[in-house]
């Protein structure tokens, strides 16, 4: 709603080209013929997830566009191909040297092992899909530790960082067990995968499709933002059996509005996966998940796989209730380096007057845009604040994406895919991108305002410095939030002076003028921005010891600065 043309204002004509953010690369939206899922039955235009999250898979994947956490292994493949081309023109003086092993070892990230997927004893179809279509050769450490246990039917609680290939840790066992043990079960959904956010559910769905397609199995994604009637048709097998369902708790709760229908849907469910269970707990979904799990077959008759970046007491208690006591194994992949975030991320905290926060953010983003292959992720406390800041920066001529709850799911999927595949981009987001999402090569994370807690701060900066790469983070606090800097100081966060703002051509003044006009013409929108900001800080501030009076006073200062409110 912050397009100035919407408010009857004429945008200045710019001689430069349309920003790259509006020029998305063309994506083939044809459904794969071999998917065996709802896409082949309905066509891409009728299915909300096809053609929006990522390009369709092809027999020869492009390593630069691999959305999985193991993309670094594919980059190693590119380096190998380049080295082979060099070797063809100038033969290696030592013909007995094993070039493949030497190069893969040189470029293998720290979390990769030397164990090939062929050692798992998977079906030929799964092995061929993983090694040829997905282009993966070696297991990651978490895959090596957990896939064999899951294949044996063990219940698992796995603590591992996002970005280490853990999605395949449950997708491979699901496919293998369906094919080898449950192929005769044709009257229901055999596996349920719960995800805390729509974006993560969509990402899991896209990674699952090639594996399920290879075996002619059907996987469906069910999230909010799509028609519930369409979902019910799909999961009721109108287009064939749904072997696995990837879903958010809220949408499953919608399906469970009829208990009889829910029990019929999952009466033969053999496997349950809860991904990012710690985030589900943080977001208040634990009770919903408990109710969902109670509706499934008893834990003695199913396998339960739980994945988490952190294991709090609440997560441990939930795991005890979901799993078989005699079968549960806890696998912790967290290393000393994982615990000490500062070893991988250079963390800076900047404290400014609240009215200077926008200018500080603008300066940091502009500095990052001067670097090669930058990819910047900026977090805001609320969806409306994300929307507001996107409008400000676009008015300044800066190219930014935006993802938040006020965007339709189809648009969120497209933006998520674009940001994942591109370089030299900036994404403004609310907390929907804080956990689980695998955005490769993020160089910088910026948090504007107070995180909910230290754990959320860690999860957000965990979007960068992945796959053995370095990264930096900035936390922008106003003066009344300064106490949070002490909370994260043990993690290596250092308070530094903010950069001097630049306004060489008077654009900032022009934007502030436009925003003040917005306050005069659409005061209800300004009121909604303020209300959402206030609601967040009153809740988050209570846990962090902020005085309500300080929250109200600073909220008024902030809005007064942006919109010239009295």
N, C-alpha and C positions, 0 to 999 in steps of 0.2 A: 504493500500500500504506500510505499515511499517513492514511487515513480512520480517525478515532478509534473509530468504531463497529466497525471491523474488529478492533480490539484489545479489544473488550468494554467500551469506555468510553462513557458517555452524553454526547452533546453537549448543551451548555446550550441550552434552548429560546430562540429569538430571536423577538422580537415583530415584527421588521422582515421585509420580504418576501424571497423567495428571490433571491439575487444575480442580477444581470442576465446574468452569464456563463453561467448555466444556462438562460437563456431565449433561445435562438437564434431569429432570425426564421425564419418558415416559408419553406422553399425548395421551389419546384416541382421535383419529382424526375422528372417525365415526360421521356423522351428527346425531342429535337427530331425531328419527322417527316422533316425534310429532311437530317438529318446524314449519312446514307449511311455510317455507321460501325457499330461493334459495338453501340452503344447501341440503334439501331433494331431490331437483330436479337434482342437478348437482353432488353431492358427494363432500366430503371434499377436495379431491385433486384438484378439478377444481375451487374451490371457495377461493379467497384470504383471507377471514376473518375467515373461519371455521378451527379450529384446530391450530390457530396461536396465538390467543390472550389469551385464557384461556381454561382450561379443560371443556369438555362438561358438562352441568348440569345433575344431577342425582336426583332421588326422595329424597335421603337422603344426602344433601350437607355436605361436610366436613367443619366444622367451621374454621379450620386452613387455609383453602384455599379460603375463601370468599373474592372476590375482591371488595366488596362494602364498602361504608363508614360506614355501620352499622355492620361491622364485630365484633365490640366490643360487640354487643348484643349477637352474636353467641358465643363469648368467655364466656359470662355470662352463656350461656346454658351449656357449658362444665363444668364450675364450679358447676352448679346445679347437673349435672349428677354425678360428683365426690362426691358431698356431699350426694346425695341419696344413693350411694354405701356405704359410711361410715355409714349412718343411718341404712342401712339394717343389718350391723354387730353389731352395738351398738345402740339400739333404743333410740329415743329422749325421755328424761324424761317428756317432755311436749307434748303429742300427739296432742294437739289442735293447736300447733304452725304452721302457714302457711309457710312452708319452701320455697316454690317458691317465694312468694312475698318478704320475708325477704332477700333471697339471691339476687334476681334481683335488689332490691333497693340498696343493698350493693355494687354491681358491675356495676350499671348503670352509664355511662358517664354523664358529666354535661349537655350535650345537649339532653339527652333522657328525655322523659316525662313518666308519668304513664298511659297514654292513650293507650289502645290496638287498633290495626288496626280495630277490629270489630266495633268500635264506628263510623267509617266513613260511614257506610251504603253502602259499596261496594258490587258488585255482589259476589255470593258464590264462583265462579271460581277464581276471583281476590283475595279474602280473603284467600282462600285455598292455592293459589300459593305463596302469600307473607308469610303466617304464617307457612306453611308446607314445601314447596320447598325451599324458601329463608331462612326459619328459623327465621323470624323476628316476634316479639310479640308487642313491643311498638313503638309508633311514636316518631320521633325526634321532637324537638321544631319547626323547619322550616316546617316539614311535617304537624304538627298539625295546624300551622298557615295558610298554603297556599293550601293544597290539597282540603279542603272544598270549598274555594273560587274558585279554578280552576274548580272543578266539577260543579259549578253553572254558568260557562262560563265567569267569570270575566277576564279582561286583568290584568296582574300582572307585576310589576317590583320588583324583589326580591333581596335584598342585603343579602347575606349569605356566610359564609365561605365554601370552598370546604371541603369535608370530614364529612359533617353533614347530609348526606342522601338526598341532594336536587335533585339528579337524579330521584328518585322515585316521587318527587313533580310534575314532568311533565309527567313521563311515566304512572303513575296510572290514572290521568285524561284523557290522550290520549286514553288509552285502554277502560276505562269506557264510555267515550263519544262516541267512535266509536261503541261500542257494543249496548249502550242504545239509542243513538240518530241518528247515521248515518249508521246503519247496512244495510239500503236499498240502500245506494250509492255504486255501484259496478264498476264504470267506471273511477276511478282515484285515485290518492294519496291523502289521507285525512289529513295527518299531515307531516310537514317538520320540522326537528330538525337540526339547524345549529350549528356547533362546530368550534372553531378556529384552531384546530390541528387534524391531522389524528389519533394520539394516543387517544385523548379524544373521538373522534367520534367512534373509535373501542370499547372503554370502554363502552360508552353509548349503543352501539349496543349489546354488550354481556349482559349487564344488562337488556336490553329490551326483549331479546329473550324468556326467560321463561314466562314472562307476556303475550306476544303476542302468544306464542305457546299454552298456556293454553286455549286461546279463538280461536285457529286455525286462527290466523291473521298472516300477512306477514310483517316483518320489514326488510329493506335492508340498508346496509351501503355503501355509495358512496364517495370515497376519491381519491385523486391523488395517483399514484403508482400502480394503477390497470388499466386494459384495459378499455378505454372509451366505446368501442363497446359493451363489456360485460355489462357494467353499463346500457347502453341504452336499451339493450335487457331486463334486469331485470326490470327497471322502466317503460318500455313500456308493462309490464305485460305478457311477453313471458312465464313466469312460474306462472301465477296467479296474482291477484291484489296485488300491493304494497300498504298496508294500511298506512305505515309510512316510511319515508326516512330520515336516519341520514346522514349528509353530511358536507363537508367543503365548504366554499364559492367558492374556486377556482374550485372545481369539478362541482358545480352547475352552475357556470359561463360557463364551457365547455358545459354543457347540454343546456344552454340558447343561444348558438351560433346561434340557429334557434329560433327566437321569437315565431313563430307559434307552433313549437314543444313544447316549454316551457309552453305556455299558455294551450296547450292541456294536458300536463302532470299534471299541477296543477289547472285545471279549477274548481275542486270541493274541493280544499284544505280548510279545516275547522279550522285547528289549526297550528300555527307557534310558534316554540320555538327557541330562540337564547340563547345558553348557553355561559357563560363567555363573555358577550358582551363587557365588558371593555377591555378584551384582543384583541378582534376583532378590537376595536377602536385603541388600541396601535399598532397593527400590520399593520394598514393602510387598513383594509378590510371594513371599514364603507361604503365607496362609493359602493363597490361591493354588500354588504348586502342591501343597500338602493335600488339598481337596481333590486335585486332579489325580494325584498318585493313588489316593484311596479308592478312586473309581476304577482303577486298572486292576488286572489280576493280582492276586496276593504276591508279595515279594518273593515267596518261596517258589513261585512259578514263572518268574521273569528275571532277566538280568538288568542291573542298574549301573550306569556309568555316569559319574559326576566329575565335572572339570571346573577348576577354580584357580584364579591367580593367587588368592590368599585363602587361608583356612582359619576362620574365626571360630569361636565357641559355638555360635549359632549355626555355622556351616557344618561343623562336626556333629552337632545334635541332629540336624536335618539328615545328614548322611546315615546316622545310626537308625533313624526311623524309616528311611527309604530302602535300606539294603538288608541282605541276609547276614546275620551276625557271624555265621560260620564260613562265609564266603568273601567278606569284605577285605580288600587289600588297599592300603594307603600308599601311594607312590608320590614322592616329593622330588621334583626336578629342580627346585630352587637352589641355586648355588650362592656362594658368598658374593659373587659379582651381581647376581640378581637382587640380593637383599640390599646391597649398597648401590642405590640408583646413581649416586653421584659419580661412580666410576665410569658410567657410560654417557651420562647426560650432563652437560655444563649448565648449571641452574643459576639463574639470576632473578632477584626480587627487586622491583622498583616501586618505591612508595612516593606517590604524588598527591597533590590536592585533587579531589575528585573531579573538579572541573577541567583539569589538565589531562585526564586519562585518555580522552579521545586523541589528543595531539601526540601523546607519548606512543600510543598504539600505531598511529599513522606513521610516525618516524621509524619505528622498529620494522614495520612491514616494508616500508620503502628501502630500508637498509638490506633486508633479506632479499628483496627483489633485485638487488645489484649483484647477487652471487650466482654462480653457475648452478644450473639444475636445482633451483630451490623448490621446496614443497612445504608450505607453511599451513599449520592447522591452528585456528584461533577459536578458543572456547569462550562463550558468554553464559551468564547465569540463567537466562530465560530465553524462550523462543522469540518473544516480542522484542527483546533487546538485540538478539541476533538479527532479526529482520530490520530493525532500525539502523544498526551499524552497517549492515550490507548496503542499505540505501545511501548512507552517508559516504561510504567509500566508493561506491559506483558513481556518485555525483562528483567525487574528486577525480574520476577517471581511472581509478585503480581496478584491476580485473580480479573479481572475487566470486567464488561459488558460495552458495548458502544451503545448509541442511538444518531443518528444525521441524517441530511438530506441526507448524502451520502450513507446511508444504504437503501436497498430495504425495501418496506413496510412490506413484509412478515417477514424479519429479525427483523425489529423494533417491530413488534407485538409479535414475539417469545421472544425477550429480555424483553420487557415490562411485559409479562406474567411471565417469570421466575423471574424477580426482584420482582414482586408483591408477588409471592408465597413463595420465599425463605427468609432465614435469613443468616446472616454472608456473606453478599455480598456487592460489591461496584459497582456503576453505574456511568460512565462518560457520560455526555450528553451535548448537546447544549440546547438552550432554549425551545426545543419541550416538555420538561418535567416540565417546570416551573409552568404551570397553569393547573388546572382542573384535572390532573391525580391523581388518588387515589392510592398511594403506601402506604400500611399500615405499621406501625411500623418503619418508618425511624427515626434513632437515631441521625443522624448528616447530616447537609447540609454544603458543602464547595463551595464557589464561588471564582473562580480564575480569577482575573482581575475585571475590572469595570463593574457594572451593567448599564443598560441604564439609569436608574433613581431610585429614592427612592421606587417608587411603585413596580418596578420589583424586587428590593431587598427584599421587604416584601413578594411578591408572592413566591419567591424562598424559603425563610426560612419557609414559610408556609407549605412546604412539610413535616416538622417535627413538633413535639409537637402537634399531632392531637389526637382526641378522648380522651381528658383529660390526655394525657401522656406528659412527658417532652422531651426536645430535646436540641441540641446545634447547633450552626452555627459558621462558620469561613469565613471571607472575607479576601482574600489575595490581597493586593494592592502593586504595585510598588511605588517608591518614587514620581514619577510625578503624581500619582493618589491620593496621600494622602489627598487631600482636600475633597474627598468624605466622609472620615471618619467623618468630621464635620456635613455633611448632615444627617447622620443616628445616630449621637450621641443622639438626643432627643428620639430615639426609645430604648435606652438602650445599644447600641453597644459600647463596650469599647476597646480601643487600648491596646494591650498586646504585650509583647516581643515574637518573634517567637521561636519555640523550636530549640535546637541545632541539626543540621542534623547528621544522622548516616550513615556511609558507611564502615561497618566493614569488608566486604569481597571484596571491590573494584569494586562492581557492577556498581556504578555510572560512574566511569571512563570508564568501558567497554561499557556502553551504549552511553556515549558521543563520544567515538571512533567510534562506529557504525553509529551514526548520522552524524559525520563528513565525514565518507565514503559515506553515502547517499548523502551528499551535492556534493561530487565529481562525483558520478555516475549518480544521477538523480536530477540535479540542477533545472529542471522545477518543480518538486514537492515541493522543498524548496521554490521556487519563489511563488507558489500558496499559501502555508501556510502564507508566509509573506504578500502577497497581501490581503488575507482575513483578517488577523489581522489588517493590516493598514486600510483597508476599514471600519472595525467596529469602530476603535478608532477615525478616522477622523469624523465620523458621531456622535458617542456618545460623543466624547470629545467636539464637538462644543456646544452641549446643556449644558455641564458641565463646560464650560469655559477653556478647555485645549488648550494650544497653539499648533498650527500645528507643529512648530519646535520641541517641546518637544515630540510629538507623533512620528515624523520621527526618531529623535535621539534615543529614547528608543526602537523603533522597530528594528533599526539596532543593538543596543546593545543586545537585546534579541536573534535575529537570529544569531548574531556573536557568542554568547555564546553557543547556541545549536549546530550550524553547523560549527563553526570556519570560518565564512564568513569574508571577509576583510571589 
